[in-house]
Amino acid sequence: MAELRIPCVGAILTAGERILLIRRGHEPEAGRWSLPGGRIEPGETDQQALVREVREETGLEVAPGPLAGVVDRPAPCGRILVIRDYAATVTGGTLAAGDDADDARWFSVRDLGSLPLTSGLHEALNDWGVVAPVPARAPAAEATKRSGVVWLTVPGQRRAHVAWHLWRDPPGAAYVVTGPGEQPLPGLAGAARVTVTVPSKQSRGALVTWTAAVARVEPGSAEWDEVLGPLRAARLNGDLSADAIYRLAPEPPGD
């Protein structure tokens, strides 16, 4: 008899050096700490399932981000849980354990080695650059500068959007273009700030995440003239006159 593979999702929710975990209330591995998540219901997308599961288990609202990795875990009766873990950002709600979770807490990633975690979780987080100080811990500016694309999460939206960008020093900011002939970035025009996630080329997970202040570059301004040429050259787009250019500048920690 062929094995039954059950699709599931998990959420990697981080805040600085902390990560959100839930304590499992049921088997398999009841009493151990794990990522919030669960099975994908019929008709759900991964993102819809992730938002629902996190809400049910933690009381928090989240915006799904990029895929961090995929793991297979054994389940009773010969079944296999195929778990796709995504980076995600908290957008609202109040932390309170519920549904299958006995408890939900933020932990320092440095303390994970001393916790009773579910099988393989610590190793997976380490491989994906979530736990260990790997090159993924590069400063936001350096990591973003080396990456051709980033994921942008607008507050209040449930999904992140991939964005091609160009980093400029000075002023030490990423510039993105959106408009009729360019990449769609819904919600960016009305946002004061966004969460920027730099993907890891090695693990396909999140390399680094930072908060950006959003400012539209005014056409005809000195800044517009300064960045227009490099954007055209890098994008090979001959006409950016109908598009909007936005500056994404890292906010100082604690702002």
PyRosetta script that sets phi, psi and omega in degrees:
from pyrosetta import init, pose_from_sequence

init()
pose = pose_from_sequence("MAELRIPCVGAILTAGERILLIRRGHEPEAGRWSLPGGRIEPGETDQQALVREVREETGLEVAPGPLAGVVDRPAPCGRILVIRDYAATVTGGTLAAGDDADDARWFSVRDLGSLPLTSGLHEALNDWGVVAPVPARAPAAEATKRSGVVWLTVPGQRRAHVAWHLWRDPPGAAYVVTGPGEQPLPGLAGAARVTVTVPSKQSRGALVTWTAAVARVEPGSAEWDEVLGPLRAARLNGDLSADAIYRLAPEPPGD")
pose.set_psi(1, 131.9)
pose.set_omega(1, -179.3)
pose.set_phi(2, -66.6)
pose.set_psi(2, 144.3)
pose.set_omega(2, 179.2)
pose.set_phi(3, -66.5)
pose.set_psi(3, 147.5)
pose.set_omega(3, 179.1)
pose.set_phi(4, -94.8)
pose.set_psi(4, 115.9)
pose.set_omega(4, -178.5)
pose.set_phi(5, -101.3)
pose.set_psi(5, 122.8)
pose.set_omega(5, -174.0)
pose.set_phi(6, -107.9)
pose.set_psi(6, 116.0)
pose.set_omega(6, -179.9)
pose.set_phi(7, -72.6)
pose.set_psi(7, 133.5)
pose.set_omega(7, -179.2)
pose.set_phi(8, -138.1)
pose.set_psi(8, 165.8)
pose.set_omega(8, 174.7)
pose.set_phi(9, -132.0)
pose.set_psi(9, 155.6)
pose.set_omega(9, 173.9)
pose.set_phi(10, -137.9)
pose.set_psi(10, 154.8)
pose.set_omega(10, -176.7)
pose.set_phi(11, -115.4)
pose.set_psi(11, 125.4)
pose.set_omega(11, 173.5)
pose.set_phi(12, -97.3)
pose.set_psi(12, 101.2)
pose.set_omega(12, -177.4)
pose.set_phi(13, -108.0)
pose.set_psi(13, 115.1)
pose.set_omega(13, -178.3)
pose.set_phi(14, -123.3)
pose.set_psi(14, 153.1)
pose.set_omega(14, 175.2)
pose.set_phi(15, -143.3)
pose.set_psi(15, 101.5)
pose.set_omega(15, -174.0)
pose.set_phi(16, 63.9)
pose.set_psi(16, -121.5)
pose.set_omega(16, 179.3)
pose.set_phi(17, -97.5)
pose.set_psi(17, 18.3)
pose.set_omega(17, -179.8)
pose.set_phi(18, -112.8)
pose.set_psi(18, 154.0)
pose.set_omega(18, 178.3)
pose.set_phi(19, -135.7)
pose.set_psi(19, 143.1)
pose.set_omega(19, -178.5)
pose.set_phi(20, -91.4)
pose.set_psi(20, 127.6)
pose.set_omega(20, 177.7)
pose.set_phi(21, -128.1)
pose.set_psi(21, 154.5)
pose.set_omega(21, 173.6)
pose.set_phi(22, -117.7)
pose.set_psi(22, 149.5)
pose.set_omega(22, 175.3)
pose.set_phi(23, -95.4)
pose.set_psi(23, 122.7)
pose.set_omega(23, -174.5)
pose.set_phi(24, -65.4)
pose.set_psi(24, 133.6)
pose.set_omega(24, -179.8)
pose.set_phi(25, -96.0)
pose.set_psi(25, -11.0)
pose.set_omega(25, -177.3)
pose.set_phi(26, -137.1)
pose.set_psi(26, 164.2)
pose.set_omega(26, 175.1)
pose.set_phi(27, -70.4)
pose.set_psi(27, 153.5)
pose.set_omega(27, 1.2)
pose.set_phi(28, -77.0)
pose.set_psi(28, 150.9)
pose.set_omega(28, 175.2)
pose.set_phi(29, 61.6)
pose.set_psi(29, 44.2)
pose.set_omega(29, 175.4)
pose.set_phi(30, -58.7)
pose.set_psi(30, 141.7)
pose.set_omega(30, 179.5)
pose.set_phi(31, 87.7)
pose.set_psi(31, -9.6)
pose.set_omega(31, 178.7)
pose.set_phi(32, -95.9)
pose.set_psi(32, 156.5)
pose.set_omega(32, -178.0)
pose.set_phi(33, -89.1)
pose.set_psi(33, 139.1)
pose.set_omega(33, -176.6)
pose.set_phi(34, -148.2)
pose.set_psi(34, 176.3)
pose.set_omega(34, 173.0)
pose.set_phi(35, -75.4)
pose.set_psi(35, 145.0)
pose.set_omega(35, 172.9)
pose.set_phi(36, -64.4)
pose.set_psi(36, 142.4)
pose.set_omega(36, -179.6)
pose.set_phi(37, 159.6)
pose.set_psi(37, -173.1)
pose.set_omega(37, -179.7)
pose.set_phi(38, 171.9)
pose.set_psi(38, -162.7)
pose.set_omega(38, -175.0)
pose.set_phi(39, -74.0)
pose.set_psi(39, 149.6)
pose.set_omega(39, 174.6)
pose.set_phi(40, -86.0)
pose.set_psi(40, 124.5)
pose.set_omega(40, 179.3)
pose.set_phi(41, -78.3)
pose.set_psi(41, 154.5)
pose.set_omega(41, 178.8)
pose.set_phi(42, -54.3)
pose.set_psi(42, 132.4)
pose.set_omega(42, 178.8)
pose.set_phi(43, 87.8)
pose.set_psi(43, -7.4)
pose.set_omega(43, -180.0)
pose.set_phi(44, -88.4)
pose.set_psi(44, 147.1)
pose.set_omega(44, 166.1)
pose.set_phi(45, -83.0)
pose.set_psi(45, 167.4)
pose.set_omega(45, 175.5)
pose.set_phi(46, -56.7)
pose.set_psi(46, -43.3)
pose.set_omega(46, -176.0)
pose.set_phi(47, -66.3)
pose.set_psi(47, -41.5)
pose.set_omega(47, 178.5)
pose.set_phi(48, -64.1)
pose.set_psi(48, -42.0)
pose.set_omega(48, 179.4)
pose.set_phi(49, -65.0)
pose.set_psi(49, -40.6)
pose.set_omega(49, -179.4)
pose.set_phi(50, -63.3)
pose.set_psi(50, -46.3)
pose.set_omega(50, 179.5)
pose.set_phi(51, -60.4)
pose.set_psi(51, -44.8)
pose.set_omega(51, -178.5)
pose.set_phi(52, -65.0)
pose.set_psi(52, -47.8)
pose.set_omega(52, -176.9)
pose.set_phi(53, -63.7)
pose.set_psi(53, -42.3)
pose.set_omega(53, 179.7)
pose.set_phi(54, -64.7)
pose.set_psi(54, -41.5)
pose.set_omega(54, 178.1)
pose.set_phi(55, -61.5)
pose.set_psi(55, -44.6)
pose.set_omega(55, -177.7)
pose.set_phi(56, -66.9)
pose.set_psi(56, -36.6)
pose.set_omega(56, -174.0)
pose.set_phi(57, -91.2)
pose.set_psi(57, -25.3)
pose.set_omega(57, -174.5)
pose.set_phi(58, -126.5)
pose.set_psi(58, -13.7)
pose.set_omega(58, -176.0)
pose.set_phi(59, 79.5)
pose.set_psi(59, 2.4)
pose.set_omega(59, -176.7)
pose.set_phi(60, -98.5)
pose.set_psi(60, 148.7)
pose.set_omega(60, 171.6)
pose.set_phi(61, -97.4)
pose.set_psi(61, 137.0)
pose.set_omega(61, -176.5)
pose.set_phi(62, -134.8)
pose.set_psi(62, 158.8)
pose.set_omega(62, 172.5)
pose.set_phi(63, -110.5)
pose.set_psi(63, 117.1)
pose.set_omega(63, 179.9)
pose.set_phi(64, -65.3)
pose.set_psi(64, 143.7)
pose.set_omega(64, 176.7)
pose.set_phi(65, -117.1)
pose.set_psi(65, -151.9)
pose.set_omega(65, -176.1)
pose.set_phi(66, -73.0)
pose.set_psi(66, 158.2)
pose.set_omega(66, 176.5)
pose.set_phi(67, -67.5)
pose.set_psi(67, 130.1)
pose.set_omega(67, 177.7)
pose.set_phi(68, -91.6)
pose.set_psi(68, -38.8)
pose.set_omega(68, -179.2)
pose.set_phi(69, 175.8)
pose.set_psi(69, 171.7)
pose.set_omega(69, -178.9)
pose.set_phi(70, -129.2)
pose.set_psi(70, 134.7)
pose.set_omega(70, 177.9)
pose.set_phi(71, -132.9)
pose.set_psi(71, 150.6)
pose.set_omega(71, 172.7)
pose.set_phi(72, -105.5)
pose.set_psi(72, 133.4)
pose.set_omega(72, 178.8)
pose.set_phi(73, -130.5)
pose.set_psi(73, 136.3)
pose.set_omega(73, 179.6)
pose.set_phi(74, -69.8)
pose.set_psi(74, 146.3)
pose.set_omega(74, 177.1)
pose.set_phi(75, -130.7)
pose.set_psi(75, 165.9)
pose.set_omega(75, -179.7)
pose.set_phi(76, -56.4)
pose.set_psi(76, 156.4)
pose.set_omega(76, 175.6)
pose.set_phi(77, 64.8)
pose.set_psi(77, 30.3)
pose.set_omega(77, 175.3)
pose.set_phi(78, 75.2)
pose.set_psi(78, 10.1)
pose.set_omega(78, -179.4)
pose.set_phi(79, -83.1)
pose.set_psi(79, 160.6)
pose.set_omega(79, 179.8)
pose.set_phi(80, -124.8)
pose.set_psi(80, 127.0)
pose.set_omega(80, 174.2)
pose.set_phi(81, -89.2)
pose.set_psi(81, 118.3)
pose.set_omega(81, 176.7)
pose.set_phi(82, -98.4)
pose.set_psi(82, 103.4)
pose.set_omega(82, -170.2)
pose.set_phi(83, -105.1)
pose.set_psi(83, 119.8)
pose.set_omega(83, 175.0)
pose.set_phi(84, -101.8)
pose.set_psi(84, 113.2)
pose.set_omega(84, -177.2)
pose.set_phi(85, -97.1)
pose.set_psi(85, 130.1)
pose.set_omega(85, -177.9)
pose.set_phi(86, -117.6)
pose.set_psi(86, 143.1)
pose.set_omega(86, 165.5)
pose.set_phi(87, -65.8)
pose.set_psi(87, 146.6)
pose.set_omega(87, -179.9)
pose.set_phi(88, -150.2)
pose.set_psi(88, 161.3)
pose.set_omega(88, -177.6)
pose.set_phi(89, -124.8)
pose.set_psi(89, 132.7)
pose.set_omega(89, 177.3)
pose.set_phi(90, -72.1)
pose.set_psi(90, 128.9)
pose.set_omega(90, 179.5)
pose.set_phi(91, -116.2)
pose.set_psi(91, -8.6)
pose.set_omega(91, -179.2)
pose.set_phi(92, 173.5)
pose.set_psi(92, -173.2)
pose.set_omega(92, 179.5)
pose.set_phi(93, 89.7)
pose.set_psi(93, 176.2)
pose.set_omega(93, 178.9)
pose.set_phi(94, -125.7)
pose.set_psi(94, 130.4)
pose.set_omega(94, -176.8)
pose.set_phi(95, -64.7)
pose.set_psi(95, 120.8)
pose.set_omega(95, 178.0)
pose.set_phi(96, -160.5)
pose.set_psi(96, 122.8)
pose.set_omega(96, -178.0)
pose.set_phi(97, -64.5)
pose.set_psi(97, 143.0)
pose.set_omega(97, 178.7)
pose.set_phi(98, -158.5)
pose.set_psi(98, 178.7)
pose.set_omega(98, 178.6)
pose.set_phi(99, 55.7)
pose.set_psi(99, -121.2)
pose.set_omega(99, -176.8)
pose.set_phi(100, -83.3)
pose.set_psi(100, -0.4)
pose.set_omega(100, -176.0)
pose.set_phi(101, -97.2)
pose.set_psi(101, 129.1)
pose.set_omega(101, 174.6)
pose.set_phi(102, -79.5)
pose.set_psi(102, -27.3)
pose.set_omega(102, -177.3)
pose.set_phi(103, -157.5)
pose.set_psi(103, 157.3)
pose.set_omega(103, 176.5)
pose.set_phi(104, -144.5)
pose.set_psi(104, 124.9)
pose.set_omega(104, -176.1)
pose.set_phi(105, -146.8)
pose.set_psi(105, 157.1)
pose.set_omega(105, 169.3)
pose.set_phi(106, -89.3)
pose.set_psi(106, 134.9)
pose.set_omega(106, 177.9)
pose.set_phi(107, -125.7)
pose.set_psi(107, 149.3)
pose.set_omega(107, 169.5)
pose.set_phi(108, -68.7)
pose.set_psi(108, 136.7)
pose.set_omega(108, 179.6)
pose.set_phi(109, -63.1)
pose.set_psi(109, -21.7)
pose.set_omega(109, 179.5)
pose.set_phi(110, -72.2)
pose.set_psi(110, -18.1)
pose.set_omega(110, -177.8)
pose.set_phi(111, -95.7)
pose.set_psi(111, -1.4)
pose.set_omega(111, -174.2)
pose.set_phi(112, -63.1)
pose.set_psi(112, -31.0)
pose.set_omega(112, -179.2)
pose.set_phi(113, -64.6)
pose.set_psi(113, -20.4)
pose.set_omega(113, -179.2)
pose.set_phi(114, -98.8)
pose.set_psi(114, 0.7)
pose.set_omega(114, -179.0)
pose.set_phi(115, -96.1)
pose.set_psi(115, 150.2)
pose.set_omega(115, 172.7)
pose.set_phi(116, -78.0)
pose.set_psi(116, 89.4)
pose.set_omega(116, -177.6)
pose.set_phi(117, -89.4)
pose.set_psi(117, 160.1)
pose.set_omega(117, 174.2)
pose.set_phi(118, -65.8)
pose.set_psi(118, 156.6)
pose.set_omega(118, -173.2)
pose.set_phi(119, -55.9)
pose.set_psi(119, 128.1)
pose.set_omega(119, 174.3)
pose.set_phi(120, 78.8)
pose.set_psi(120, -3.3)
pose.set_omega(120, -175.3)
pose.set_phi(121, -66.9)
pose.set_psi(121, -47.4)
pose.set_omega(121, -177.6)
pose.set_phi(122, -61.6)
pose.set_psi(122, -40.7)
pose.set_omega(122, -179.6)
pose.set_phi(123, -64.8)
pose.set_psi(123, -42.0)
pose.set_omega(123, -179.9)
pose.set_phi(124, -64.2)
pose.set_psi(124, -45.8)
pose.set_omega(124, 179.8)
pose.set_phi(125, -63.0)
pose.set_psi(125, -35.4)
pose.set_omega(125, 177.0)
pose.set_phi(126, -66.2)
pose.set_psi(126, -45.7)
pose.set_omega(126, -179.8)
pose.set_phi(127, -62.0)
pose.set_psi(127, -33.4)
pose.set_omega(127, -177.1)
pose.set_phi(128, -88.7)
pose.set_psi(128, 3.5)
pose.set_omega(128, 176.5)
pose.set_phi(129, 79.0)
pose.set_psi(129, 16.5)
pose.set_omega(129, -179.6)
pose.set_phi(130, -84.1)
pose.set_psi(130, -34.7)
pose.set_omega(130, -173.0)
pose.set_phi(131, -101.6)
pose.set_psi(131, -51.5)
pose.set_omega(131, -170.3)
pose.set_phi(132, -84.9)
pose.set_psi(132, 150.0)
pose.set_omega(132, 175.4)
pose.set_phi(133, -76.5)
pose.set_psi(133, 83.8)
pose.set_omega(133, 178.7)
pose.set_phi(134, -103.4)
pose.set_psi(134, -178.0)
pose.set_omega(134, 177.5)
pose.set_phi(135, -53.9)
pose.set_psi(135, -18.7)
pose.set_omega(135, 177.3)
pose.set_phi(136, -62.6)
pose.set_psi(136, -17.1)
pose.set_omega(136, -179.5)
pose.set_phi(137, -86.0)
pose.set_psi(137, 13.7)
pose.set_omega(137, 179.3)
pose.set_phi(138, -60.4)
pose.set_psi(138, 150.1)
pose.set_omega(138, 177.8)
pose.set_phi(139, -54.6)
pose.set_psi(139, 152.9)
pose.set_omega(139, -175.7)
pose.set_phi(140, -54.5)
pose.set_psi(140, -46.0)
pose.set_omega(140, -176.6)
pose.set_phi(141, -61.9)
pose.set_psi(141, -47.9)
pose.set_omega(141, -177.7)
pose.set_phi(142, -65.8)
pose.set_psi(142, -42.3)
pose.set_omega(142, 179.8)
pose.set_phi(143, -64.4)
pose.set_psi(143, -43.3)
pose.set_omega(143, -179.0)
pose.set_phi(144, -67.2)
pose.set_psi(144, -39.6)
pose.set_omega(144, -179.0)
pose.set_phi(145, -60.2)
pose.set_psi(145, -36.0)
pose.set_omega(145, -177.1)
pose.set_phi(146, -82.5)
pose.set_psi(146, -12.8)
pose.set_omega(146, -175.6)
pose.set_phi(147, -100.6)
pose.set_psi(147, 134.6)
pose.set_omega(147, 179.5)
pose.set_phi(148, -76.3)
pose.set_psi(148, -26.7)
pose.set_omega(148, -179.5)
pose.set_phi(149, -132.7)
pose.set_psi(149, 157.0)
pose.set_omega(149, 174.7)
pose.set_phi(150, -136.1)
pose.set_psi(150, 167.8)
pose.set_omega(150, 172.8)
pose.set_phi(151, -106.9)
pose.set_psi(151, 130.5)
pose.set_omega(151, 179.4)
pose.set_phi(152, -110.3)
pose.set_psi(152, 128.2)
pose.set_omega(152, 176.9)
pose.set_phi(153, -114.9)
pose.set_psi(153, 116.0)
pose.set_omega(153, 179.0)
pose.set_phi(154, -88.2)
pose.set_psi(154, 131.7)
pose.set_omega(154, 178.9)
pose.set_phi(155, -52.2)
pose.set_psi(155, 134.6)
pose.set_omega(155, 179.5)
pose.set_phi(156, 90.7)
pose.set_psi(156, -11.5)
pose.set_omega(156, 177.0)
pose.set_phi(157, -97.3)
pose.set_psi(157, 150.9)
pose.set_omega(157, -174.4)
pose.set_phi(158, -92.7)
pose.set_psi(158, -8.8)
pose.set_omega(158, -179.6)
pose.set_phi(159, -136.4)
pose.set_psi(159, 153.2)
pose.set_omega(159, 177.0)
pose.set_phi(160, -90.2)
pose.set_psi(160, 157.1)
pose.set_omega(160, -180.0)
pose.set_phi(161, -121.2)
pose.set_psi(161, 133.8)
pose.set_omega(161, 178.7)
pose.set_phi(162, -75.7)
pose.set_psi(162, 139.5)
pose.set_omega(162, -176.2)
pose.set_phi(163, -140.2)
pose.set_psi(163, 126.4)
pose.set_omega(163, 167.9)
pose.set_phi(164, -72.4)
pose.set_psi(164, 143.2)
pose.set_omega(164, -177.1)
pose.set_phi(165, -147.1)
pose.set_psi(165, 167.8)
pose.set_omega(165, 173.9)
pose.set_phi(166, -131.4)
pose.set_psi(166, 125.8)
pose.set_omega(166, 179.0)
pose.set_phi(167, -90.0)
pose.set_psi(167, 138.6)
pose.set_omega(167, -179.6)
pose.set_phi(168, -128.6)
pose.set_psi(168, 130.2)
pose.set_omega(168, 173.3)
pose.set_phi(169, -122.5)
pose.set_psi(169, 124.5)
pose.set_omega(169, -20.4)
pose.set_phi(170, -67.6)
pose.set_psi(170, 165.5)
pose.set_omega(170, 16.0)
pose.set_phi(171, -94.4)
pose.set_psi(171, 5.4)
pose.set_omega(171, -174.7)
pose.set_phi(172, 79.9)
pose.set_psi(172, 58.9)
pose.set_omega(172, -176.5)
pose.set_phi(173, -152.7)
pose.set_psi(173, 158.4)
pose.set_omega(173, 175.5)
pose.set_phi(174, -97.1)
pose.set_psi(174, 139.6)
pose.set_omega(174, 177.2)
pose.set_phi(175, -114.2)
pose.set_psi(175, 131.4)
pose.set_omega(175, 178.3)
pose.set_phi(176, -123.5)
pose.set_psi(176, 152.8)
pose.set_omega(176, -179.3)
pose.set_phi(177, -119.3)
pose.set_psi(177, 135.6)
pose.set_omega(177, 176.4)
pose.set_phi(178, -144.5)
pose.set_psi(178, 148.2)
pose.set_omega(178, -178.6)
pose.set_phi(179, 161.7)
pose.set_psi(179, -170.6)
pose.set_omega(179, -175.8)
pose.set_phi(180, -56.6)
pose.set_psi(180, -38.2)
pose.set_omega(180, -178.8)
pose.set_phi(181, -101.3)
pose.set_psi(181, 10.4)
pose.set_omega(181, -173.2)
pose.set_phi(182, -128.1)
pose.set_psi(182, -171.0)
pose.set_omega(182, -177.6)
pose.set_phi(183, -65.8)
pose.set_psi(183, 134.8)
pose.set_omega(183, 177.5)
pose.set_phi(184, -77.6)
pose.set_psi(184, 129.1)
pose.set_omega(184, 177.7)
pose.set_phi(185, -131.3)
pose.set_psi(185, 73.5)
pose.set_omega(185, -174.9)
pose.set_phi(186, -61.2)
pose.set_psi(186, 136.4)
pose.set_omega(186, 177.8)
pose.set_phi(187, 90.0)
pose.set_psi(187, -14.7)
pose.set_omega(187, -176.5)
pose.set_phi(188, -65.3)
pose.set_psi(188, -38.3)
pose.set_omega(188, -176.1)
pose.set_phi(189, -60.4)
pose.set_psi(189, -32.5)
pose.set_omega(189, -177.7)
pose.set_phi(190, -100.6)
pose.set_psi(190, 6.8)
pose.set_omega(190, -175.4)
pose.set_phi(191, -94.7)
pose.set_psi(191, 138.7)
pose.set_omega(191, 174.3)
pose.set_phi(192, -83.6)
pose.set_psi(192, -29.3)
pose.set_omega(192, 178.2)
pose.set_phi(193, -151.5)
pose.set_psi(193, 157.7)
pose.set_omega(193, 177.7)
pose.set_phi(194, -139.1)
pose.set_psi(194, 160.7)
pose.set_omega(194, 172.8)
pose.set_phi(195, -95.2)
pose.set_psi(195, 126.8)
pose.set_omega(195, -179.3)
pose.set_phi(196, -106.2)
pose.set_psi(196, 124.5)
pose.set_omega(196, 177.4)
pose.set_phi(197, -114.4)
pose.set_psi(197, 123.0)
pose.set_omega(197, 178.2)
pose.set_phi(198, -95.1)
pose.set_psi(198, 120.2)
pose.set_omega(198, -178.0)
pose.set_phi(199, -76.8)
pose.set_psi(199, 150.8)
pose.set_omega(199, 176.7)
pose.set_phi(200, -90.5)
pose.set_psi(200, 127.5)
pose.set_omega(200, 178.2)
pose.set_phi(201, -69.4)
pose.set_psi(201, -29.1)
pose.set_omega(201, -177.4)
pose.set_phi(202, -77.2)
pose.set_psi(202, -48.9)
pose.set_omega(202, -173.6)
pose.set_phi(203, -102.0)
pose.set_psi(203, -12.2)
pose.set_omega(203, -174.2)
pose.set_phi(204, 66.1)
pose.set_psi(204, 10.1)
pose.set_omega(204, 175.6)
pose.set_phi(205, -94.1)
pose.set_psi(205, -160.1)
pose.set_omega(205, -179.1)
pose.set_phi(206, -87.3)
pose.set_psi(206, 122.4)
pose.set_omega(206, 178.4)
pose.set_phi(207, -79.1)
pose.set_psi(207, -50.2)
pose.set_omega(207, 178.3)
pose.set_phi(208, -158.5)
pose.set_psi(208, 150.3)
pose.set_omega(208, 179.2)
pose.set_phi(209, -126.9)
pose.set_psi(209, 137.0)
pose.set_omega(209, 179.7)
pose.set_phi(210, -145.7)
pose.set_psi(210, 161.0)
pose.set_omega(210, 179.9)
pose.set_phi(211, -99.7)
pose.set_psi(211, 132.9)
pose.set_omega(211, -177.1)
pose.set_phi(212, -117.3)
pose.set_psi(212, 138.3)
pose.set_omega(212, 168.9)
pose.set_phi(213, -82.6)
pose.set_psi(213, 132.3)
pose.set_omega(213, -174.5)
pose.set_phi(214, -100.2)
pose.set_psi(214, 131.9)
pose.set_omega(214, 176.0)
pose.set_phi(215, -142.5)
pose.set_psi(215, 133.2)
pose.set_omega(215, 177.1)
pose.set_phi(216, -80.4)
pose.set_psi(216, 133.6)
pose.set_omega(216, 177.3)
pose.set_phi(217, -83.5)
pose.set_psi(217, 121.8)
pose.set_omega(217, -176.5)
pose.set_phi(218, -72.6)
pose.set_psi(218, 126.7)
pose.set_omega(218, 176.9)
pose.set_phi(219, -57.0)
pose.set_psi(219, 136.0)
pose.set_omega(219, 179.4)
pose.set_phi(220, 86.7)
pose.set_psi(220, -9.4)
pose.set_omega(220, 178.6)
pose.set_phi(221, -74.7)
pose.set_psi(221, 168.1)
pose.set_omega(221, 178.5)
pose.set_phi(222, -62.2)
pose.set_psi(222, -38.3)
pose.set_omega(222, 179.0)
pose.set_phi(223, -65.8)
pose.set_psi(223, -41.3)
pose.set_omega(223, 178.0)
pose.set_phi(224, -57.8)
pose.set_psi(224, -49.3)
pose.set_omega(224, -179.2)
pose.set_phi(225, -62.1)
pose.set_psi(225, -33.4)
pose.set_omega(225, -177.1)
pose.set_phi(226, -72.6)
pose.set_psi(226, -36.9)
pose.set_omega(226, -175.0)
pose.set_phi(227, -96.5)
pose.set_psi(227, -15.8)
pose.set_omega(227, -175.4)
pose.set_phi(228, -62.0)
pose.set_psi(228, -46.1)
pose.set_omega(228, -179.2)
pose.set_phi(229, -60.7)
pose.set_psi(229, -52.5)
pose.set_omega(229, 178.2)
pose.set_phi(230, -60.2)
pose.set_psi(230, -36.1)
pose.set_omega(230, 177.7)
pose.set_phi(231, -65.3)
pose.set_psi(231, -43.5)
pose.set_omega(231, 177.8)
pose.set_phi(232, -61.6)
pose.set_psi(232, -44.1)
pose.set_omega(232, -177.4)
pose.set_phi(233, -65.7)
pose.set_psi(233, -41.0)
pose.set_omega(233, -177.2)
pose.set_phi(234, -74.6)
pose.set_psi(234, -36.0)
pose.set_omega(234, -176.0)
pose.set_phi(235, -90.8)
pose.set_psi(235, -13.7)
pose.set_omega(235, -175.9)
pose.set_phi(236, 57.8)
pose.set_psi(236, 33.9)
pose.set_omega(236, 179.2)
pose.set_phi(237, -106.5)
pose.set_psi(237, 117.3)
pose.set_omega(237, -174.4)
pose.set_phi(238, -75.0)
pose.set_psi(238, -19.1)
pose.set_omega(238, -175.3)
pose.set_phi(239, -137.4)
pose.set_psi(239, 108.4)
pose.set_omega(239, 176.4)
pose.set_phi(240, -109.4)
pose.set_psi(240, 11.3)
pose.set_omega(240, -172.9)
pose.set_phi(241, -65.6)
pose.set_psi(241, -28.3)
pose.set_omega(241, -178.6)
pose.set_phi(242, -92.5)
pose.set_psi(242, -3.1)
pose.set_omega(242, -177.1)
pose.set_phi(243, -99.9)
pose.set_psi(243, 163.5)
pose.set_omega(243, 177.5)
pose.set_phi(244, -104.3)
pose.set_psi(244, 140.8)
pose.set_omega(244, 177.4)
pose.set_phi(245, -111.7)
pose.set_psi(245, 131.8)
pose.set_omega(245, 179.3)
pose.set_phi(246, -122.2)
pose.set_psi(246, 140.4)
pose.set_omega(246, 174.7)
pose.set_phi(247, -97.0)
pose.set_psi(247, 129.7)
pose.set_omega(247, 176.6)
pose.set_phi(248, -113.5)
pose.set_psi(248, 103.0)
pose.set_omega(248, -174.8)
pose.set_phi(249, -105.4)
pose.set_psi(249, 129.9)
pose.set_omega(249, 179.2)
pose.set_phi(250, -58.2)
pose.set_psi(250, 132.3)
pose.set_omega(250, 175.9)
pose.set_phi(251, -84.8)
pose.set_psi(251, 142.2)
pose.set_omega(251, 177.4)
pose.set_phi(252, -60.6)
pose.set_psi(252, 144.2)
pose.set_omega(252, 177.9)
pose.set_phi(253, -55.2)
pose.set_psi(253, 137.5)
pose.set_omega(253, 177.7)
pose.set_phi(254, 93.2)
pose.set_psi(254, -9.3)
pose.set_omega(254, 178.5)
pose.set_phi(255, -77.9)
pose.dump_pdb("model.pdb")
